[in-house]
Amino acid sequence: MRKGQLKKLIFFSLIVTAFLPLLLSFFFTHRAEEELLKGEELNLLKNFNLVISKGVDSYFQNNSLLLNNFLTIHTFHDRTDINLTHKDISDFIRENSEFVSLAFFDSSAKEYAYFGPSPKFKFNQEIKDTIQTGALTVGSLGVVKNKGLSVAIAIKNSFLNKTHFVAAQIPLENLSNYLPVGRGNVLVFTKNGFLIYSSEEGINTGNSNSYKKEMSILATKAEEDAIVSVQIDDNIGVLSVNNLSGWLIYTYDSTDKVEGGLIGLYKRFYKEIIIIIVIVLLFALFMSFYVSGIMVEPLNIMTKAFKKIEQGKADQIPDLPFPDNEIGALSIAFAKMIDSLKIRFDELRQEREDLEGLNQSLQIRVGSRTKELKTALNELIKKERLAAIGQMASIVSHEIKNPLAVIKNAVYLIKTRLGSGADVKVAKNFKVIDEEINQANSIIEEILGYARNREQILTTIDLSLYARETLSSYPIPQNIQLTTYFYTEDLPVTIDTEEMKQALRNVIANAIEVMPDGGMLVVKTKLLKDGRASLSVTDSGPGIPEDLQEQIFTPFFTTKARGTGLGLAVVKKVCTRNKVEFKLKSEVGKGTKMTFVFKLADKQL
């Protein structure tokens, strides 16, 4: 092949191939129009489906709210209250057309009170399962006096500490008030194929057998928490499952609305169009093979050669073609370029290795410097916070503590003057003033204790003896059962006894506060396997939630109605100053264990 012929061949091939898009553009236009109309129609039907689903939700929620308001106003503490308020419940049913009957069930799902017409409405197991679920329950679909359908809802009600629930029978005919008219038709039915509502027939009176085929098909295509597109015969629509009732909602319309004139033309001549498309595709396939044999295959060989160079496998480069045309000229230029690339790739590989080494070194230095900066920043923040607390504590000591002392002395003087003949209420209020002054002084002392940094006085003592002495001076309430387990041999530790006493007392105080109705308090010392000693305080309180276990050591963080939030912050500070490890283990509903871990005196550095 002479030079220039390849250009003519490519030009001729492109001209021939251009007929294909010209021929298919007409049909692509049809397809685009159909998809556009179909997408718009489905979006309208989807929005309408959501509106219908919200209407169903409103139907049940409004009735549930009305029933809940009635139960809130009329608080029933036991079955006797229900009998006493028999007339109120009957009047409620008679005055509210939304309700047909009410039934009350105990915790074992046994009905013990029924208000409504006879025969009784049978509430199915789905309603009775509300004891376990604890939420609004919907179910028990059935015929009411051969005039229509009704459905049941159930909500919880509390009688003392026992869980009971109330079930209400509501007429289904009221559902039509919550279903708006929109684009398309509507089917609402149960998963087992029972029709509830259709836009053509309205609310089912219990005798309709329409849409059996459609409902059986739709039931197999429904998906929870999803809206799916479904086409049945000549109808297109969307299907969803109502989360509250479990009913299936299908909004649909005729496919004629998504077919334009172009689609009709396609339907009439689809056989001829398919034949033309097949012929054009076969011709295009032949031309592709022909052109690839002349042009594409040599280019593929060049691409493979370039990849081998890129991978550093210059000795595996395939033989390049050198035909007597533009491809041959390109192969010659490509061969020269490969030689240049080999040299350049070697240089780039070396530069990349050098750069990676520098990058790793830089990352190590940046990581080290970042760690240093974080440590310095944390220390700075801590120092600034302590400085602010110290300044605040100084102001508190001068501006609040001294006036409190004056108030306390004045109260004492007034009580002395009044003597034993003071009014009982006055004496009681004086006692309240004394208690509040003591509480305020306690809070001030706690703040001052946290802010104050005194010089440590380290002493080596026996841990078990130290714990025993601290407990003996702490007032344990009578409703708290204290149990101690002290290690029988010496556990010498070196600590600041005054600081650690404050920390231990704070831990014991917290344990007692979380057991206002009494409980178990266990204090234990022992020798650990790693050669260290531990002192643990365990309570049988409600435990600490996992998301609060880190926050409770933050200064001024508290979950109590009254408190500074410094108790455990002081514990953490004391442990840090005395090089004592502090561990917290808590389980909600079972209790909390706080442990101090000490190095023995002969093993400290």
C-alpha positions as CSV (number, residue, x, y, z in Angstrom):
1,M,0.0,0.0,0.0
2,R,1.4,3.4,-1.1
3,K,1.6,6.4,1.1
4,G,-1.7,8.3,1.1
5,Q,-3.9,5.3,0.5
6,L,-4.4,4.8,4.3
7,K,-5.8,8.3,4.6
8,K,-8.3,7.6,1.8
9,L,-9.3,4.3,3.4
10,I,-9.9,5.8,6.8
11,F,-11.9,8.7,5.2
12,F,-14.0,6.2,3.1
13,S,-14.7,4.0,6.2
14,L,-15.8,7.0,8.3
15,I,-18.2,8.2,5.6
16,V,-19.8,4.7,5.3
17,T,-20.0,4.4,9.1
18,A,-21.6,7.8,9.4
19,F,-24.8,6.4,7.8
20,L,-25.3,4.3,11.0
21,P,-25.9,7.2,13.4
22,L,-28.0,9.0,10.7
23,L,-30.2,6.0,10.4
24,L,-30.5,5.3,14.1
25,S,-30.9,8.9,15.3
26,F,-34.5,8.8,14.3
27,F,-35.1,5.8,16.6
28,F,-32.9,7.1,19.4
29,T,-35.2,10.2,19.4
30,H,-38.2,7.9,19.9
31,R,-36.4,6.2,22.8
32,A,-35.4,9.5,24.4
33,E,-38.9,10.9,24.2
34,E,-40.3,7.7,25.7
35,E,-37.8,7.7,28.6
36,L,-38.4,11.4,29.3
37,L,-42.2,11.0,29.4
38,K,-41.9,7.8,31.4
39,G,-39.5,9.4,33.9
40,E,-41.8,12.4,34.4
41,E,-44.8,10.2,34.8
42,L,-43.1,8.0,37.3
43,N,-41.9,11.1,39.3
44,L,-45.5,12.3,39.4
45,L,-46.8,8.9,40.4
46,K,-44.0,8.6,43.1
47,N,-44.9,11.9,44.6
48,F,-48.6,11.0,44.6
49,N,-47.7,7.6,46.2
50,L,-45.9,9.5,49.0
51,V,-48.9,11.7,49.5
52,I,-51.2,8.6,49.8
53,S,-48.8,6.9,52.2
54,K,-48.7,10.1,54.4
55,G,-52.5,10.1,54.3
56,V,-52.6,6.5,55.6
57,D,-50.1,7.5,58.3
58,S,-52.3,10.5,59.3
59,Y,-55.4,8.3,59.4
60,F,-53.8,6.0,62.1
61,Q,-51.8,8.7,63.9
62,N,-54.7,11.1,64.3
63,N,-56.9,8.4,65.7
64,S,-54.0,7.2,67.9
65,L,-53.5,10.8,69.2
66,L,-57.2,11.3,69.9
67,L,-57.2,8.0,71.9
68,N,-54.0,8.9,73.7
69,N,-55.4,12.3,74.7
70,F,-58.5,10.6,76.1
71,L,-56.4,8.2,78.1
72,T,-54.2,11.0,79.3
73,I,-57.2,13.0,80.6
74,H,-58.8,9.9,82.2
75,T,-55.9,8.2,84.0
76,F,-56.9,4.6,84.8
77,H,-54.8,3.2,87.7
78,D,-56.4,-0.2,87.8
79,R,-59.4,-2.2,86.5
80,T,-61.6,-0.6,89.2
81,D,-61.0,2.9,87.7
82,I,-62.2,1.5,84.3
83,N,-65.5,0.2,85.9
84,L,-66.0,3.6,87.6
85,T,-65.4,5.5,84.4
86,H,-67.6,3.2,82.3
87,K,-69.9,6.1,81.3
88,D,-67.0,8.4,80.3
89,I,-65.6,5.7,78.0
90,S,-69.1,4.9,76.5
91,D,-69.7,8.7,75.9
92,F,-66.2,9.0,74.3
93,I,-67.1,6.2,71.8
94,R,-70.6,7.7,71.1
95,E,-69.3,11.3,70.6
96,N,-66.4,10.3,68.3
97,S,-67.4,8.8,65.1
98,E,-63.8,7.8,64.6
99,F,-64.1,5.0,67.1
100,V,-66.5,2.0,67.1
101,S,-65.2,0.1,70.2
102,L,-62.5,0.0,72.8
103,A,-60.9,-3.0,74.5
104,F,-58.5,-3.1,77.5
105,F,-55.9,-5.9,77.8
106,D,-53.5,-6.8,80.6
107,S,-49.8,-7.7,80.3
108,S,-50.6,-11.3,79.2
109,A,-52.8,-10.0,76.3
110,K,-56.0,-11.0,78.1
111,E,-59.0,-8.8,77.5
112,Y,-60.6,-7.6,80.8
113,A,-62.9,-4.7,79.6
114,Y,-64.8,-4.1,76.3
115,F,-66.9,-1.1,75.3
116,G,-68.8,-1.1,72.0
117,P,-71.5,-2.9,70.0
118,S,-72.1,-6.6,69.8
119,P,-70.8,-8.9,68.5
120,K,-67.3,-8.1,69.8
121,F,-64.6,-7.1,67.3
122,K,-61.9,-9.8,67.3
123,F,-58.5,-8.2,67.9
124,N,-55.8,-10.5,66.3
125,Q,-52.4,-11.4,67.6
126,E,-50.7,-8.6,65.7
127,I,-52.5,-6.1,68.0
128,K,-51.7,-8.2,71.1
129,D,-48.0,-8.2,70.3
130,T,-47.9,-4.5,71.2
131,I,-47.0,-5.6,74.7
132,Q,-43.6,-6.5,73.4
133,T,-43.2,-3.8,70.8
134,G,-44.3,-0.8,72.9
135,A,-45.3,1.2,69.8
136,L,-48.5,2.1,67.8
137,T,-49.7,-1.2,66.3
138,V,-52.1,-1.6,63.4
139,G,-54.0,-4.7,62.4
140,S,-57.2,-6.7,62.8
141,L,-58.9,-5.9,59.5
142,G,-62.5,-7.1,59.4
143,V,-66.2,-6.5,58.4
144,V,-68.3,-4.3,60.7
145,K,-72.0,-5.4,60.7
146,N,-71.8,-6.3,57.0
147,K,-71.8,-2.6,56.2
148,G,-68.1,-1.9,55.7
149,L,-64.6,-2.5,56.9
150,S,-62.9,-1.5,60.1
151,V,-59.3,-1.7,61.3
152,A,-57.8,-1.8,64.8
153,I,-55.0,0.3,66.4
154,A,-53.4,-0.3,69.8
155,I,-51.3,1.9,72.1
156,K,-49.7,1.3,75.5
157,N,-51.1,2.6,78.8
158,S,-49.5,2.4,82.2
159,F,-51.3,1.1,85.3
160,L,-48.9,1.6,88.2
161,N,-45.8,-0.4,87.2
162,K,-47.6,-3.0,85.0
163,T,-47.8,-2.6,81.2
164,H,-51.3,-2.8,79.8
165,F,-52.6,-1.6,76.4
166,V,-55.8,-0.3,74.8
167,A,-57.1,-1.4,71.4
168,A,-59.5,0.6,69.4
169,Q,-61.7,-0.4,66.5
170,I,-61.9,2.5,63.9
171,P,-64.1,2.5,60.7
172,L,-62.1,2.2,57.5
173,E,-64.6,4.5,55.7
174,N,-63.0,7.5,57.3
175,L,-59.8,6.7,55.5
176,S,-61.2,8.3,52.3
177,N,-61.0,11.7,54.1
178,Y,-57.2,11.3,54.2
179,L,-56.6,10.2,50.6
180,P,-56.4,13.2,48.2
181,V,-57.1,13.0,44.5
182,G,-54.0,13.4,42.2
183,R,-52.4,12.3,39.0
184,G,-53.2,8.6,38.3
185,N,-55.1,5.9,40.0
186,V,-54.7,4.3,43.4
187,L,-54.8,0.8,44.9
188,V,-54.4,0.2,48.6
189,F,-54.4,-3.5,49.7
190,T,-52.9,-5.9,52.2
191,K,-50.0,-8.2,51.5
192,N,-52.4,-11.2,51.5
193,G,-54.4,-9.7,48.6
194,F,-57.3,-8.0,50.4
195,L,-58.5,-4.8,48.7
196,I,-58.9,-1.8,51.0
197,Y,-59.3,1.2,48.7
198,S,-59.3,1.9,44.9
199,S,-59.7,5.2,43.2
200,E,-62.4,3.7,41.0
201,E,-64.5,2.0,43.7
202,G,-63.5,3.9,46.8
203,I,-63.4,2.2,50.2
204,N,-64.1,-1.5,50.0
205,T,-67.3,-2.5,51.8
206,G,-66.0,-6.0,52.3
207,N,-67.6,-7.5,49.2
208,S,-65.2,-6.4,46.4
209,N,-63.3,-9.0,44.5
210,S,-61.7,-6.6,42.0
211,Y,-58.0,-6.4,41.1
212,K,-57.2,-10.0,42.3
213,K,-54.8,-10.5,39.5
214,E,-53.1,-7.1,39.9
215,M,-52.7,-7.5,43.7
216,S,-51.2,-11.0,43.4
217,I,-48.5,-9.7,41.0
218,L,-47.8,-6.6,43.0
219,A,-47.5,-8.5,46.3
220,T,-44.4,-10.3,44.9
221,K,-42.7,-7.1,43.8
222,A,-43.1,-5.1,47.0
223,E,-40.0,-4.1,48.9
224,E,-39.8,-2.6,52.5
225,D,-38.6,1.0,52.8
226,A,-38.4,1.4,49.0
227,I,-40.6,2.7,46.1
228,V,-40.3,0.4,43.1
229,S,-41.5,0.9,39.5
230,V,-44.0,-1.8,38.3
231,Q,-45.7,-2.2,34.9
232,I,-48.7,-4.4,34.6
233,D,-50.3,-4.9,31.2
234,D,-51.0,-1.4,29.8
235,N,-50.5,0.4,33.2
236,I,-47.3,1.9,34.6
237,G,-46.9,2.8,38.2
238,V,-45.0,2.8,41.5
239,L,-45.4,0.5,44.5
240,S,-44.5,1.1,48.1
241,V,-45.1,-0.5,51.5
242,N,-46.6,1.7,54.2
243,N,-44.3,1.5,57.2
244,L,-47.1,2.0,59.8
245,S,-49.8,-0.4,58.6
246,G,-47.8,-2.7,56.3
247,W,-50.4,-2.0,53.5
248,L,-49.2,-1.9,49.9
249,I,-49.9,1.3,47.9
250,Y,-49.9,1.3,44.1
251,T,-50.3,4.5,42.1
252,Y,-50.5,3.9,38.4
253,D,-51.6,5.4,35.0
254,S,-52.0,4.2,31.5
255,T,-48.9,3.8,29.3
256,D,-50.7,5.8,26.6
257,K,-49.6,8.9,28.4
258,V,-45.9,8.1,27.8
259,E,-46.2,7.2,24.2
260,G,-45.9,9.9,21.6
261,G,-46.5,9.7,17.8
262,L,-42.9,8.5,17.3
263,I,-43.5,5.5,19.5
264,G,-46.6,4.6,17.5
265,L,-44.5,4.7,14.3
266,Y,-41.9,2.5,15.8
267,K,-44.5,-0.1,16.8
268,R,-45.9,-0.3,13.3
269,F,-42.5,-0.7,11.5
270,Y,-40.4,-2.4,14.2
271,K,-39.6,-5.5,12.1
272,E,-38.2,-3.4,9.2
273,I,-36.2,-1.2,11.6
274,I,-34.6,-4.3,13.2
275,I,-33.6,-5.7,9.8
276,I,-32.0,-2.4,8.8
277,I,-30.1,-2.1,12.1
278,V,-28.8,-5.7,11.8
279,I,-27.5,-5.1,8.3
280,V,-25.8,-1.8,9.2
281,L,-24.2,-3.4,12.3
282,L,-22.8,-6.4,10.2
283,F,-21.4,-4.0,7.7
284,A,-19.8,-1.8,10.4
285,L,-18.4,-5.0,12.0
286,F,-16.8,-6.0,8.7
287,M,-15.3,-2.5,8.2
288,S,-13.9,-2.6,11.8
289,F,-12.1,-5.8,11.2
290,Y,-10.7,-4.6,7.9
291,V,-9.5,-1.3,9.3
292,S,-8.0,-2.9,12.4
293,G,-6.0,-5.2,10.3
294,I,-4.3,-2.3,8.5
295,M,-4.1,0.4,11.1
296,V,-5.3,-0.6,14.6
297,E,-3.2,-3.8,15.0
298,P,0.1,-2.0,14.3
299,L,-0.9,0.7,16.8
300,N,-1.7,-2.1,19.4
301,I,1.8,-3.4,18.9
302,M,3.3,0.0,19.5
303,T,1.1,0.4,22.7
304,K,2.4,-2.9,24.0
305,A,6.0,-1.8,23.3
306,F,5.4,1.4,25.2
307,K,4.0,-0.5,28.2
308,K,7.1,-2.7,28.3
309,I,9.3,0.4,28.4
310,E,7.1,1.8,31.2
311,Q,7.5,-1.4,33.2
312,G,11.3,-1.4,32.7
313,K,11.2,-4.5,30.5
314,A,13.1,-3.1,27.4
315,D,14.4,-6.5,26.5
316,Q,10.8,-7.8,25.9
317,I,9.7,-5.1,23.4
318,P,7.9,-6.8,20.4
319,D,9.0,-6.3,16.8
320,L,7.6,-3.1,15.4
321,P,5.8,-3.2,12.0
322,F,7.3,-1.0,9.2
323,P,4.8,-1.0,6.3
324,D,5.2,1.3,3.3
325,N,2.7,3.8,4.5
326,E,2.0,6.3,7.2
327,I,2.1,3.5,9.8
328,G,5.6,2.6,8.8
329,A,6.8,6.2,9.1
330,L,5.1,6.3,12.5
331,S,6.9,3.1,13.6
332,I,10.3,4.6,12.7
333,A,9.6,7.7,14.7
334,F,8.2,5.6,17.5
335,A,11.4,3.4,17.6
336,K,13.5,6.6,18.0
337,M,11.3,7.8,20.7
338,I,11.6,4.5,22.6
339,D,15.4,4.9,22.7
340,S,15.0,8.3,24.2
341,L,12.4,7.1,26.7
342,K,14.6,4.3,27.9
343,I,17.2,6.9,29.0
344,R,14.7,9.3,30.4
345,F,12.9,6.5,32.4
346,D,16.1,5.4,34.0
347,E,16.8,9.0,35.1
348,L,13.2,9.4,36.4
349,R,13.4,6.1,38.3
350,Q,16.5,7.3,40.1
351,E,14.9,10.7,40.8
352,R,11.8,9.0,42.2
353,E,13.8,6.8,44.5
354,D,15.6,9.9,45.8
355,L,12.4,11.8,46.3
356,E,10.7,8.9,48.2
357,G,13.7,8.8,50.5
358,L,13.4,12.5,51.2
359,N,9.7,12.3,51.6
360,Q,9.9,9.5,54.2
361,S,12.5,11.5,56.1
362,L,10.3,14.6,56.0
363,Q,7.2,12.7,57.2
364,I,9.2,11.4,60.2
365,R,10.4,14.9,61.1
366,V,6.9,16.4,60.6
367,G,5.3,13.6,62.8
368,S,7.8,14.2,65.5
369,R,7.4,17.9,65.5
370,T,3.6,17.6,65.4
371,K,3.7,15.4,68.4
372,E,5.9,17.9,70.3
373,L,3.6,20.8,69.3
374,K,0.5,18.8,70.5
375,T,2.2,18.1,73.9
376,A,3.2,21.7,74.3
377,L,-0.2,22.9,73.4
378,N,-1.9,20.6,75.8
379,E,0.4,21.7,78.6
380,L,-0.2,25.4,77.8
381,I,-4.0,24.9,77.8
382,K,-3.8,23.0,81.1
383,K,-1.6,25.7,82.7
384,E,-3.9,28.5,81.4
385,R,-7.0,26.7,82.7
386,L,-5.4,26.1,86.1
387,A,-4.3,29.8,86.3
388,A,-7.9,30.9,85.5
389,I,-9.3,28.5,88.1
390,G,-6.7,29.7,90.7
391,Q,-7.7,33.3,90.0
392,M,-11.4,32.5,90.3
393,A,-10.8,30.6,93.5
394,S,-9.0,33.6,95.0
395,I,-12.0,35.8,94.2
396,V,-14.4,33.2,95.5
397,S,-12.5,32.9,98.7
398,H,-12.5,36.6,99.4
399,E,-15.9,37.6,98.0
400,I,-18.1,34.7,99.0
401,K,-16.5,32.7,101.8
402,N,-16.1,35.6,104.1
403,P,-19.7,36.9,103.7
404,L,-20.9,33.3,104.3
405,A,-19.0,33.2,107.6
406,V,-20.6,36.5,108.6
407,I,-24.1,35.1,107.7
408,K,-23.4,31.9,109.7
409,N,-22.3,33.9,112.8
410,A,-25.4,36.2,112.5
411,V,-27.7,33.1,112.3
412,Y,-26.0,31.6,115.4
413,L,-26.5,34.9,117.3
414,I,-30.2,35.1,116.3
415,K,-30.7,31.5,117.3
416,T,-29.0,32.1,120.7
417,R,-31.2,35.2,121.3
418,L,-34.4,33.3,120.4
419,G,-33.5,30.4,122.6
420,S,-35.6,27.3,122.9
421,G,-38.9,29.3,122.6
422,A,-38.5,30.0,118.9
423,D,-41.3,29.1,116.5
424,V,-40.9,25.6,114.9
425,K,-41.0,27.0,111.4
426,V,-38.4,29.6,112.2
427,A,-36.1,27.0,113.7
428,K,-36.6,24.8,110.7
429,N,-35.7,27.7,108.4
430,F,-32.6,28.4,110.5
431,K,-31.5,24.8,110.0
432,V,-32.0,25.1,106.2
433,I,-29.8,28.2,106.2
434,D,-27.1,26.4,108.1
435,E,-27.2,23.5,105.7
436,E,-27.0,25.7,102.6
437,I,-24.1,27.7,104.1
438,N,-22.3,24.4,104.8
439,Q,-23.0,23.3,101.2
440,A,-21.7,26.5,99.8
441,N,-18.6,26.3,101.9
442,S,-18.1,22.7,100.8
443,I,-18.3,23.8,97.1
444,I,-15.8,26.7,97.7
445,E,-13.4,24.3,99.5
446,E,-13.6,21.9,96.6
447,I,-12.8,24.6,94.0
448,L,-9.9,25.9,96.2
449,G,-8.6,22.3,96.6
450,Y,-8.6,21.7,92.9
451,A,-6.9,25.1,92.1
452,R,-4.3,24.9,94.9
453,N,-0.9,23.3,94.1
454,R,1.0,22.8,97.3
455,E,4.4,21.1,97.7
456,Q,4.1,17.4,98.0
457,I,5.0,15.5,101.2
458,L,5.8,11.9,100.2
459,T,5.5,9.2,102.9
460,T,5.9,5.4,102.6
461,I,3.0,3.6,104.3
462,D,1.2,0.3,104.2
463,L,-1.7,0.6,101.7
464,S,-4.1,-1.6,103.6
465,L,-3.5,0.2,106.9
466,Y,-3.9,3.6,105.1
467,A,-7.2,2.5,103.5
468,R,-8.5,1.2,106.8
469,E,-7.7,4.4,108.6
470,T,-9.3,6.5,105.9
471,L,-12.5,4.5,106.0
472,S,-12.7,4.7,109.8
473,S,-12.9,8.5,109.7
474,Y,-15.5,8.6,106.8
475,P,-19.2,8.7,107.8
476,I,-20.8,5.7,106.0
477,P,-24.7,6.0,105.9
478,Q,-26.6,3.2,107.7
479,N,-28.3,2.1,104.4
480,I,-24.9,1.3,102.8
481,Q,-23.5,-2.2,103.5
482,L,-19.7,-1.8,103.7
483,T,-17.5,-4.8,103.0
484,T,-13.7,-4.7,103.2
485,Y,-11.0,-7.1,101.9
486,F,-7.5,-6.1,103.0
487,Y,-4.3,-7.8,101.9
488,T,-2.8,-9.5,104.9
489,E,0.8,-8.7,104.2
490,D,2.5,-5.3,103.9
491,L,1.9,-3.3,100.7
492,P,4.4,-0.4,101.1
493,V,3.7,2.6,98.8
494,T,5.1,6.1,98.6
495,I,2.5,8.8,98.3
496,D,1.3,12.2,99.6
497,T,-1.1,10.8,102.2
498,E,-3.2,14.0,102.4
499,E,-3.7,14.2,98.6
500,M,-4.5,10.5,98.3
501,K,-6.9,10.7,101.2
502,Q,-8.9,13.5,99.4
503,A,-8.9,11.4,96.2
504,L,-10.1,8.2,98.0
505,R,-12.8,10.2,99.9
506,N,-14.1,11.7,96.6
507,V,-14.4,8.2,95.1
508,I,-16.2,6.8,98.2
509,A,-18.5,9.9,98.2
510,N,-19.4,9.4,94.6
511,A,-20.2,5.7,95.3
512,I,-22.5,6.6,98.2
513,E,-24.3,9.4,96.2
514,V,-25.3,7.0,93.4
515,M,-26.9,4.7,95.9
516,P,-29.5,7.0,97.7
517,D,-31.7,4.0,98.5
518,G,-28.9,1.9,99.9
519,G,-26.6,-0.7,98.4
520,M,-23.3,-2.5,98.6
521,L,-19.9,-0.8,99.0
522,V,-16.8,-3.0,98.7
523,V,-13.3,-1.7,99.4
524,K,-10.4,-4.1,98.6
525,T,-6.6,-4.1,98.5
526,K,-4.5,-6.7,96.9
527,L,-1.1,-7.6,95.3
528,L,-1.3,-7.8,91.5
529,K,0.5,-10.3,89.4
530,D,2.8,-7.7,87.8
531,G,4.2,-6.8,91.3
532,R,2.0,-3.7,91.9
533,A,-0.6,-3.0,94.5
534,S,-4.2,-2.0,94.0
535,L,-6.9,-0.3,96.0
536,S,-10.4,-0.7,94.6
537,V,-13.8,0.8,95.5
538,T,-16.9,-1.0,94.0
539,D,-20.5,0.1,94.3
540,S,-23.8,-1.6,93.3
541,G,-25.2,1.7,91.8
542,P,-26.8,2.2,88.4
543,G,-23.4,2.4,86.6
544,I,-22.0,5.0,84.2
545,P,-23.0,5.0,80.5
546,E,-20.1,4.4,78.2
547,D,-20.4,7.8,76.4
548,L,-19.9,9.6,79.8
549,Q,-16.9,7.5,81.1
550,E,-14.4,9.9,79.6
551,Q,-16.2,13.1,80.3
552,I,-16.6,12.6,84.1
553,F,-12.9,13.4,84.7
554,T,-13.3,16.8,82.9
555,P,-13.3,19.7,85.4
556,F,-16.8,21.2,86.1
557,F,-18.6,18.4,84.1
558,T,-21.4,16.9,86.3
559,T,-24.7,15.1,85.8
560,K,-25.9,16.0,89.3
561,A,-28.5,18.7,90.1
562,R,-26.0,20.3,92.5
563,G,-22.3,19.9,92.3
564,T,-19.1,21.4,90.9
565,G,-18.0,18.5,88.8
566,L,-14.5,18.6,90.4
567,G,-14.7,15.4,92.4
568,L,-13.2,13.0,89.8
569,A,-11.1,15.8,88.3
570,V,-9.4,16.1,91.7
571,V,-8.9,12.3,91.7
572,K,-7.3,12.4,88.2
573,K,-5.0,15.3,89.3
574,V,-3.9,13.6,92.5
575,C,-3.2,10.3,90.6
576,T,-1.0,12.2,88.1
577,R,0.9,14.0,90.8
578,N,1.5,10.7,92.8
579,K,2.2,8.6,89.7
580,V,-0.7,6.3,90.4
581,E,-2.7,4.6,87.6
582,F,-6.4,5.0,87.9
583,K,-8.8,2.6,86.2
584,L,-12.6,2.8,85.7
585,K,-14.9,-0.2,84.9
586,S,-18.6,0.3,84.9
587,E,-21.7,-1.5,83.5
588,V,-25.1,0.1,83.4
589,G,-27.5,-1.5,85.8
590,K,-24.8,-3.5,87.7
591,G,-22.4,-0.9,89.3
592,T,-19.0,0.8,89.0
593,K,-15.5,-0.2,90.1
594,M,-12.8,2.4,90.5
595,T,-9.2,1.2,91.1
596,F,-6.0,2.9,92.2
597,V,-2.8,1.0,91.1
598,F,0.4,1.8,93.0
599,K,4.0,0.8,92.5
600,L,5.5,-0.8,95.5
601,A,8.0,1.4,97.4
602,D,11.0,-0.8,96.7
603,K,10.3,-0.8,92.9
604,Q,9.8,3.0,92.4
605,L,12.5,4.9,90.6
